[in-house]
């Protein structure tokens, strides 16, 4: 997204704004911000893991290294796919490392913690966090553009979608035990794939 130069994601607008005021590299600001966000986990009772620590350290270092190696594309025909691909991959990465259960990154742990505490959807919570980071970053002088709007609007739904795609199937209900091993489609808890069959079984049980 940085090299696409069509607007940064909300958190990176914040990181860039802080970087401009402090003289630190954007990757260093990413690391410091991640550590600071972990403090917000305390009242939410979120537990850090290997993925959490890795996110704090690796993302900032990888960002600085990638920016040092990756050239700036000039053609809009190259920059637009870079932007779209970055947003989609960020949503996929969120779903992948949260469902791996090694601990979410600081920002995503804040998202899942608020989702659990408030009962609001992942989509709504994530979008709210991104908008707050964007507003603060903009006031600090971070770069805002069309890519920023795309990211802010798309990352919540994408995160929720990929969490479902990569998530672990729900355990089989008591009535399904001893059968074929559960829903062959690998449906999630609360899904509708097995509801008709479940209703038929309940009706059969209730018949005199």
Backbone as CSV, one residue per row, in Angstrom:
resi,resn,N_x,N_y,N_z,CA_x,CA_y,CA_z,C_x,C_y,C_z
1,UNK,0.819,-1.206,0.000,0.000,0.000,0.000,0.854,1.257,0.000
2,UNK,1.976,1.225,0.718,2.861,2.394,0.748,3.403,2.676,-0.643
3,UNK,3.853,1.639,-1.325,4.431,1.825,-2.660,3.360,2.126,-3.710
4,UNK,2.132,1.700,-3.492,1.056,2.037,-4.430,0.797,3.535,-4.435
5,UNK,1.040,4.205,-3.299,0.933,5.659,-3.183,-0.459,6.172,-3.568
6,UNK,-1.467,5.407,-3.131,-2.856,5.817,-3.377,-3.604,6.025,-2.066
7,UNK,-2.870,6.141,-0.999,-3.457,6.293,0.326,-3.131,5.101,1.196
8,UNK,-2.743,5.364,2.439,-2.361,4.302,3.361,-3.571,3.788,4.128
9,UNK,-3.425,2.586,4.677,-4.433,2.072,5.583,-4.482,2.933,6.832
10,UNK,-5.594,2.939,7.545,-5.753,3.827,8.697,-4.629,3.748,9.725
11,UNK,-4.214,2.545,10.101,-3.144,2.441,11.082,-1.835,3.001,10.536
12,UNK,-1.581,2.797,9.248,-0.343,3.320,8.682,-0.398,4.827,8.468
13,UNK,-1.608,5.388,8.294,-1.742,6.845,8.320,-1.303,7.348,9.685
14,UNK,-1.725,6.651,10.741,-1.308,7.009,12.103,0.192,6.841,12.272
15,UNK,0.721,5.692,11.819,2.162,5.444,11.961,2.976,6.506,11.215
16,UNK,2.540,6.835,10.019,3.258,7.830,9.228,3.195,9.206,9.899
17,UNK,2.028,9.549,10.448,1.901,10.829,11.137,2.839,10.925,12.324
18,UNK,2.897,9.863,13.121,3.814,9.847,14.266,5.257,9.900,13.795
19,UNK,5.559,9.148,12.718,6.914,9.142,12.170,7.341,10.538,11.731
20,UNK,6.417,11.281,11.116,6.752,12.631,10.671,7.046,13.579,11.813
21,UNK,6.424,13.352,12.955,6.626,14.235,14.108,7.839,13.841,14.945
22,UNK,8.220,12.566,14.886,9.300,12.090,15.751,10.623,11.873,15.031
23,UNK,10.586,11.701,13.715,11.797,11.391,12.972,12.146,9.914,12.970
24,UNK,11.337,9.074,13.624,11.559,7.630,13.614,11.089,7.045,12.294
25,UNK,11.646,5.895,11.907,11.150,5.227,10.707,9.736,4.725,10.967
26,UNK,8.971,4.530,9.895,7.598,4.077,10.055,7.551,2.682,10.674
27,UNK,8.541,1.837,10.354,8.595,0.501,10.950,8.835,0.559,12.450
28,UNK,9.699,1.477,12.894,9.941,1.628,14.333,8.676,2.087,15.048
29,UNK,7.937,2.989,14.409,6.677,3.459,15.001,5.676,2.307,15.087
30,UNK,5.660,1.437,14.076,4.774,0.267,14.101,5.069,-0.589,15.338
31,UNK,6.346,-0.812,15.628,6.736,-1.633,16.776,6.321,-0.967,18.087
32,UNK,6.598,0.327,18.222,6.256,1.041,19.456,4.745,1.086,19.658
33,UNK,4.013,1.329,18.567,2.549,1.374,18.664,1.983,0.022,19.072
34,UNK,2.521,-1.045,18.479,2.052,-2.385,18.830,2.240,-2.681,20.309
35,UNK,3.396,-2.293,20.843,3.649,-2.505,22.272,2.691,-1.679,23.122
36,UNK,2.402,-0.446,22.681,1.485,0.409,23.442,0.057,-0.127,23.425
37,UNK,-0.364,-0.654,22.273,-1.731,-1.189,22.165,-1.915,-2.398,23.076
38,UNK,-0.830,-3.128,23.334,-0.920,-4.276,24.234,-1.400,-3.868,25.625
39,UNK,-1.112,-2.641,26.041,-1.576,-2.167,27.346,-3.101,-2.115,27.405
40,UNK,-3.740,-1.891,26.243,-5.203,-1.857,26.205,-5.809,-3.242,26.369
41,UNK,-4.970,-4.290,26.228,-5.455,-5.650,26.420,-5.768,-5.947,27.885
42,UNK,-5.128,-5.224,28.810,-5.228,-5.554,30.241,-6.679,-5.539,30.717
43,UNK,-7.443,-4.447,30.497,-8.840,-4.483,30.953,-9.720,-5.452,30.162
44,UNK,-9.281,-5.820,28.939,-10.060,-6.765,28.125,-9.727,-8.219,28.447
45,UNK,-8.669,-8.428,29.261,-8.235,-9.769,29.669,-7.875,-10.647,28.484
46,UNK,-7.263,-10.047,27.488,-6.749,-10.810,26.349,-5.377,-11.378,26.700
47,UNK,-5.071,-12.558,26.190,-3.801,-13.211,26.491,-2.884,-13.174,25.281
48,UNK,-1.685,-12.613,25.417,-0.740,-12.610,24.293,-0.159,-13.994,24.069
49,UNK,0.326,-14.218,22.860,0.962,-15.478,22.532,2.138,-15.249,21.604
50,UNK,2.639,-16.322,21.021,3.771,-16.221,20.094,3.431,-15.311,18.926
51,UNK,2.199,-15.431,18.397,1.792,-14.583,17.290,1.750,-13.119,17.669
52,UNK,1.393,-12.836,18.920,1.325,-11.453,19.390,2.708,-10.823,19.403
53,UNK,3.649,-11.522,20.028,5.019,-11.010,20.123,5.644,-10.896,18.740
54,UNK,5.408,-11.902,17.896,5.946,-11.876,16.541,5.410,-10.684,15.764
55,UNK,4.116,-10.399,15.942,3.508,-9.277,15.235,4.147,-7.963,15.654
56,UNK,4.335,-7.777,16.958,4.914,-6.527,17.455,6.289,-6.286,16.838
57,UNK,7.108,-7.336,16.784,8.502,-7.170,16.357,8.660,-7.282,14.844
58,UNK,8.049,-8.318,14.251,8.346,-8.660,12.859,7.733,-7.677,11.864
59,UNK,6.501,-7.236,12.109,5.818,-6.400,11.118,6.583,-5.111,10.852
60,UNK,7.024,-4.437,11.913,7.762,-3.189,11.728,9.080,-3.395,11.010
61,UNK,9.824,-4.439,11.401,11.103,-4.729,10.742,10.879,-5.094,9.276
62,UNK,9.844,-5.905,9.004,9.557,-6.309,7.628,9.139,-5.114,6.782
63,UNK,8.404,-4.180,7.378,7.970,-3.001,6.631,9.160,-2.144,6.212
64,UNK,10.055,-1.872,7.156,11.235,-1.074,6.816,12.099,-1.772,5.766
65,UNK,12.275,-3.087,5.913,13.109,-3.835,4.966,12.485,-3.852,3.577
66,UNK,11.166,-4.050,3.519,10.476,-4.109,2.222,10.516,-2.758,1.525
67,UNK,10.294,-1.688,2.270,10.336,-0.354,1.674,11.734,-0.021,1.155
68,UNK,12.746,-0.563,1.814,14.115,-0.310,1.369,14.430,-1.051,0.072
69,UNK,13.774,-2.188,-0.157,14.080,-3.027,-1.320,13.127,-2.834,-2.489
70,UNK,11.874,-2.451,-2.207,10.853,-2.416,-3.246,10.846,-1.073,-3.961
71,UNK,10.976,-1.068,-5.295,10.947,0.198,-6.041,9.553,0.796,-6.070
72,UNK,9.472,2.073,-6.363,8.188,2.760,-6.454,7.669,2.650,-7.886
73,UNK,6.539,1.968,-8.103,5.985,1.863,-9.458,5.382,3.193,-9.885
74,UNK,5.547,3.540,-11.145,5.017,4.806,-11.616,3.660,4.696,-12.273
75,UNK,3.408,3.584,-12.967,2.174,3.433,-13.735,0.993,3.146,-12.824
76,UNK,-0.121,3.821,-13.080,-1.337,3.605,-12.300,-1.858,2.188,-12.482
77,UNK,-1.620,1.613,-13.663,-2.067,0.243,-13.941,-1.365,-0.773,-13.042
78,UNK,-0.220,-0.412,-12.486,0.489,-1.282,-11.550,0.103,-0.936,-10.114
79,UNK,-0.074,0.324,-9.826,-0.346,0.760,-8.461,-1.725,0.334,-7.964
80,UNK,-2.732,0.344,-8.839,-4.089,-0.043,-8.425,-4.137,-1.516,-8.004
81,UNK,-3.595,-2.456,-8.815,-3.577,-3.849,-8.353,-2.773,-4.041,-7.065
82,UNK,-1.682,-3.279,-6.909,-0.921,-3.356,-5.659,-1.801,-2.989,-4.476
83,UNK,-2.561,-1.928,-4.623,-3.442,-1.475,-3.555,-4.503,-2.517,-3.219
84,UNK,-5.224,-2.982,-4.245,-6.303,-3.946,-4.019,-5.756,-5.244,-3.432
85,UNK,-4.635,-5.706,-3.984,-4.027,-6.929,-3.467,-3.599,-6.791,-2.019
86,UNK,-3.082,-5.624,-1.653,-2.646,-5.399,-0.280,-3.811,-5.473,0.694
87,UNK,-4.939,-4.891,0.332,-6.112,-4.896,1.216,-6.652,-6.311,1.394
88,UNK,-6.771,-7.052,0.285,-7.290,-8.418,0.369,-6.343,-9.312,1.162
89,UNK,-5.046,-9.194,0.906,-4.071,-10.024,1.625,-4.040,-9.700,3.111
90,UNK,-4.268,-8.437,3.458,-4.305,-8.077,4.875,-5.488,-8.730,5.570
91,UNK,-6.637,-8.760,4.896,-7.787,-9.450,5.460,-7.540,-10.940,5.601
92,UNK,-6.917,-11.553,4.573,-6.607,-12.986,4.627,-5.606,-13.281,5.733
93,UNK,-4.585,-12.436,5.876,-3.586,-12.635,6.926,-4.208,-12.548,8.311
94,UNK,-5.146,-11.630,8.477,-5.842,-11.503,9.756,-6.564,-12.796,10.094
95,UNK,-7.312,-13.333,9.132,-8.009,-14.587,9.367,-7.063,-15.745,9.633
96,UNK,-5.943,-15.791,8.932,-4.996,-16.891,9.074,-4.331,-16.925,10.440
97,UNK,-3.785,-15.790,10.871,-3.004,-15.906,12.104,-3.869,-15.834,13.357
98,UNK,-5.095,-15.316,13.257,-5.989,-15.405,14.410,-6.470,-16.837,14.587
99,UNK,-6.871,-17.501,13.492,-7.362,-18.875,13.597,-6.238,-19.869,13.870
100,UNK,-4.975,-19.485,13.643,-3.853,-20.354,14.014,-3.726,-20.486,15.529
101,UNK,-4.313,-19.527,16.272,-4.395,-19.585,17.729,-3.045,-19.531,18.420
102,UNK,-2.111,-18.815,17.838,-0.862,-18.527,18.520,-0.884,-17.133,19.125
103,UNK,-2.067,-16.528,19.143,-2.211,-15.188,19.684,-2.296,-14.166,18.570
104,UNK,-3.328,-13.324,18.563,-3.442,-12.297,17.528,-2.453,-11.172,17.754
105,UNK,-2.229,-10.370,16.726,-1.402,-9.186,16.885,-2.092,-8.187,17.787
106,UNK,-1.368,-7.174,18.269,-1.956,-6.217,19.217,-3.250,-5.584,18.721
107,UNK,-3.271,-5.127,17.473,-4.452,-4.437,16.958,-5.612,-5.401,16.768
108,UNK,-5.322,-6.619,16.299,-6.386,-7.598,16.105,-6.854,-8.182,17.434
109,UNK,-5.944,-8.263,18.419,-6.370,-8.682,19.751,-7.297,-7.656,20.373
110,UNK,-7.026,-6.393,20.104,-7.936,-5.340,20.561,-9.304,-5.518,19.912
111,UNK,-9.303,-5.874,18.620,-10.553,-6.105,17.894,-11.329,-7.275,18.486
112,UNK,-10.669,-8.418,18.659,-11.372,-9.595,19.167,-11.793,-9.408,20.623
113,UNK,-10.982,-8.687,21.410,-11.342,-8.428,22.799,-12.579,-7.555,22.905
114,UNK,-12.634,-6.493,22.120,-13.806,-5.620,22.129,-15.034,-6.352,21.582
115,UNK,-14.820,-7.209,20.571,-15.915,-8.027,20.035,-16.508,-8.914,21.129
116,UNK,-15.639,-9.533,21.920,-16.108,-10.431,22.978,-16.795,-9.664,24.108
117,UNK,-16.219,-8.544,24.504,-16.747,-7.795,25.641,-18.043,-7.068,25.300
118,UNK,-18.099,-6.481,24.098,-19.264,-5.672,23.730,-20.368,-6.477,23.062
119,UNK,-20.022,-7.638,22.481,-21.009,-8.417,21.754,-21.269,-7.900,20.350
120,UNK,-20.547,-6.868,19.941,-20.709,-6.333,18.590,-19.986,-7.226,17.589
121,UNK,-20.372,-7.124,16.315,-19.768,-7.962,15.288,-18.310,-7.565,15.058
122,UNK,-17.528,-8.539,14.561,-16.131,-8.263,14.218,-16.053,-7.133,13.196
123,UNK,-16.976,-7.169,12.237,-16.987,-6.153,11.189,-17.152,-4.757,11.776
124,UNK,-18.104,-4.587,12.690,-18.369,-3.274,13.277,-17.216,-2.816,14.161
125,UNK,-16.703,-3.715,14.985,-15.612,-3.356,15.890,-14.361,-2.983,15.109
126,UNK,-14.017,-3.797,14.112,-12.813,-3.528,13.338,-12.918,-2.203,12.588
127,UNK,-14.077,-1.959,12.001,-14.270,-0.714,11.266,-14.157,0.483,12.199
128,UNK,-14.717,0.384,13.405,-14.627,1.472,14.368,-13.193,1.775,14.766
129,UNK,-12.400,0.730,14.996,-10.992,0.915,15.358,-10.225,1.578,14.226
130,UNK,-10.470,1.109,12.997,-9.755,1.663,11.852,-10.088,3.143,11.651
131,UNK,-11.361,3.503,11.819,-11.763,4.897,11.632,-11.123,5.787,12.697
132,UNK,-11.046,5.297,13.935,-10.410,6.075,15.008,-8.922,6.290,14.728
133,UNK,-8.231,5.231,14.273,-6.812,5.362,13.941,-6.611,6.319,12.776
134,UNK,-7.507,6.256,11.798,-7.421,7.125,10.631,-7.572,8.594,11.022
135,UNK,-8.568,8.893,11.843,-8.802,10.289,12.237,-7.605,10.855,12.983
136,UNK,-7.039,10.066,13.889,-5.876,10.524,14.652,-4.675,10.721,13.735
137,UNK,-4.446,9.755,12.834,-3.317,9.863,11.914,-3.440,11.051,10.986
138,UNK,-4.650,11.317,10.525,-4.869,12.462,9.645,-4.537,13.774,10.362
139,UNK,-4.945,13.884,11.617,-4.635,15.081,12.400,-3.133,15.239,12.631
140,UNK,-2.412,14.105,12.619,-0.956,14.149,12.793,-0.217,14.376,11.477
141,UNK,-0.953,14.439,10.361,-0.332,14.719,9.080,-0.077,13.514,8.209
142,UNK,-0.673,12.357,8.531,-0.512,11.167,7.701,-1.226,11.319,6.369
143,UNK,-0.784,10.542,5.377,-1.328,10.637,4.027,-2.627,9.855,3.892
144,UNK,-3.671,10.553,3.420,-4.979,9.940,3.222,-5.326,10.005,1.743
145,UNK,-5.912,8.925,1.202,-6.296,8.908,-0.205,-7.382,7.888,-0.448
146,UNK,-7.600,7.559,-1.725,-8.640,6.597,-2.088,-8.367,5.230,-1.466
147,UNK,-7.106,4.855,-1.368,-6.755,3.580,-0.763,-7.115,3.525,0.710
148,UNK,-7.039,4.661,1.376,-7.408,4.730,2.786,-8.887,4.419,2.964
149,UNK,-9.713,5.013,2.119,-11.153,4.787,2.195,-11.464,3.324,1.898
150,UNK,-10.838,2.775,0.855,-11.057,1.371,0.504,-10.699,0.459,1.662
151,UNK,-9.547,0.695,2.270,-9.087,-0.149,3.375,-10.024,-0.041,4.575
152,UNK,-10.385,1.185,4.942,-11.228,1.395,6.120,-12.584,0.710,5.965
153,UNK,-13.140,0.727,4.770,-14.452,0.141,4.541,-14.390,-1.370,4.326
154,UNK,-13.280,-1.866,3.779,-13.218,-3.274,3.380,-12.600,-4.188,4.415
155,UNK,-11.729,-3.692,5.288,-10.965,-4.598,6.146,-11.852,-5.307,7.167
156,UNK,-12.898,-4.638,7.666,-13.800,-5.290,8.615,-14.531,-6.470,7.998
157,UNK,-15.262,-6.263,6.892,-15.921,-7.394,6.235,-14.945,-8.478,5.779
158,UNK,-13.760,-8.081,5.280,-12.783,-9.081,4.846,-12.285,-9.911,6.027
159,UNK,-12.022,-9.262,7.159,-11.568,-9.992,8.346,-12.621,-10.992,8.790
160,UNK,-13.867,-10.567,8.841,-14.934,-11.460,9.261,-15.091,-12.615,8.276
161,UNK,-14.973,-12.333,6.979,-15.096,-13.380,5.965,-13.983,-14.416,6.099
162,UNK,-12.726,-13.947,6.216,-11.613,-14.891,6.275,-11.538,-15.622,7.614
163,UNK,-12.045,-15.028,8.692,-12.137,-15.760,9.947,-13.063,-16.970,9.789
164,UNK,-14.135,-16.815,9.022,-15.041,-17.933,8.767,-14.404,-18.957,7.822
165,UNK,-13.688,-18.461,6.805,-13.074,-19.356,5.823,-12.014,-20.247,6.467
166,UNK,-11.172,-19.655,7.319,-10.047,-20.395,7.890,-10.337,-20.942,9.283
167,UNK,-11.529,-20.664,9.834,-11.841,-21.084,11.192,-12.037,-22.578,11.313
168,UNK,-11.951,-23.074,12.564,-12.144,-24.488,12.849,-13.630,-24.803,12.863
169,UNK,-14.085,-25.871,12.191,-15.509,-26.228,12.224,-15.990,-26.458,13.642
170,UNK,-17.238,-26.111,13.901,-17.821,-26.305,15.224,-17.963,-27.795,15.518
171,UNK,-17.839,-28.195,16.813,-18.031,-29.610,17.177,-19.441,-30.056,16.836
172,UNK,-19.604,-31.352,16.544,-20.922,-31.904,16.229,-21.813,-31.842,17.450
173,UNK,-23.104,-31.569,17.235,-24.064,-31.544,18.330,-24.284,-32.962,18.845
174,UNK,-24.878,-33.065,20.068,-25.087,-34.384,20.678,-25.890,-35.296,19.770
175,UNK,-26.887,-34.719,19.074,-27.722,-35.542,18.204,-26.996,-36.066,16.993
176,UNK,-25.844,-35.480,16.672,-25.100,-35.901,15.483,-23.998,-36.884,15.820
177,UNK,-23.720,-37.115,17.107,-22.624,-38.001,17.472,-22.963,-39.428,17.088
178,UNK,-21.937,-40.123,16.643,-22.120,-41.501,16.225,-22.602,-41.611,14.799
179,UNK,-22.740,-40.480,14.112,-23.176,-40.495,12.728,-21.989,-40.473,11.805
180,UNK,-22.060,-39.552,10.829,-21.029,-39.519,9.795,-19.865,-38.644,10.159
181,UNK,-19.807,-38.148,11.447,-18.672,-37.334,11.839,-18.950,-35.865,11.705
182,UNK,-20.236,-35.463,11.608,-20.549,-34.040,11.561,-20.851,-33.597,10.155
183,UNK,-20.993,-32.305,10.024,-21.336,-31.704,8.738,-20.202,-31.882,7.753
184,UNK,-20.393,-32.576,6.639,-19.311,-32.804,5.686,-18.815,-31.535,5.050
185,UNK,-19.619,-30.476,5.100,-19.178,-29.209,4.526,-18.310,-28.434,5.469
186,UNK,-18.125,-28.946,6.717,-17.284,-28.221,7.676,-17.918,-26.925,8.099
187,UNK,-19.241,-26.913,8.320,-19.940,-25.678,8.663,-19.524,-25.170,10.019
188,UNK,-19.750,-23.867,10.249,-19.415,-23.230,11.501,-20.602,-23.277,12.435
189,UNK,-20.302,-23.090,13.702,-21.349,-23.042,14.707,-22.297,-21.913,14.364
190,UNK,-23.564,-22.216,14.362,-24.538,-21.205,14.006,-24.844,-21.174,12.525
191,UNK,-24.157,-22.030,11.724,-24.400,-22.050,10.289,-25.708,-22.737,9.974
192,UNK,-26.124,-22.658,8.697,-27.430,-23.183,8.313,-27.342,-24.456,7.496
193,UNK,-26.130,-24.967,7.237,-25.982,-26.088,6.321,-26.718,-27.331,6.821
194,UNK,-26.753,-27.564,8.154,-27.306,-28.803,8.678,-28.655,-28.603,9.348
195,UNK,-29.232,-27.420,9.254,-30.460,-27.146,9.986,-31.642,-27.992,9.527
196,UNK,-31.905,-28.138,8.186,-33.047,-28.967,7.776,-32.960,-30.382,8.312
197,UNK,-31.781,-31.020,8.232,-31.620,-32.379,8.720,-31.849,-32.433,10.224
198,UNK,-31.336,-31.384,10.944,-31.523,-31.338,12.391,-32.985,-31.215,12.761
199,UNK,-33.747,-30.410,12.005,-35.169,-30.258,12.284,-35.913,-31.574,12.060
200,UNK,-35.550,-32.309,10.983,-36.202,-33.593,10.717,-35.965,-34.565,11.870
201,UNK,-34.714,-34.554,12.397,-34.409,-35.464,13.500,-35.203,-35.094,14.757
202,UNK,-35.309,-33.796,15.037,-36.056,-33.381,16.217,-37.537,-33.767,16.087
203,UNK,-38.099,-33.602,14.870,-39.491,-33.977,14.656,-39.691,-35.473,14.868
204,UNK,-38.742,-36.272,14.378,-38.846,-37.730,14.542,-38.821,-38.104,16.017
205,UNK,-37.986,-37.419,16.798,-37.894,-37.720,18.227,-39.191,-37.357,18.949
206,UNK,-39.826,-36.247,18.512,-41.023,-35.758,19.192,-42.274,-36.544,18.816
207,UNK,-42.222,-37.345,17.726,-43.402,-38.107,17.331,-43.705,-39.191,18.382
208,UNK,-45.001,-39.421,18.685,-45.338,-40.480,19.669,-45.029,-41.874,19.123
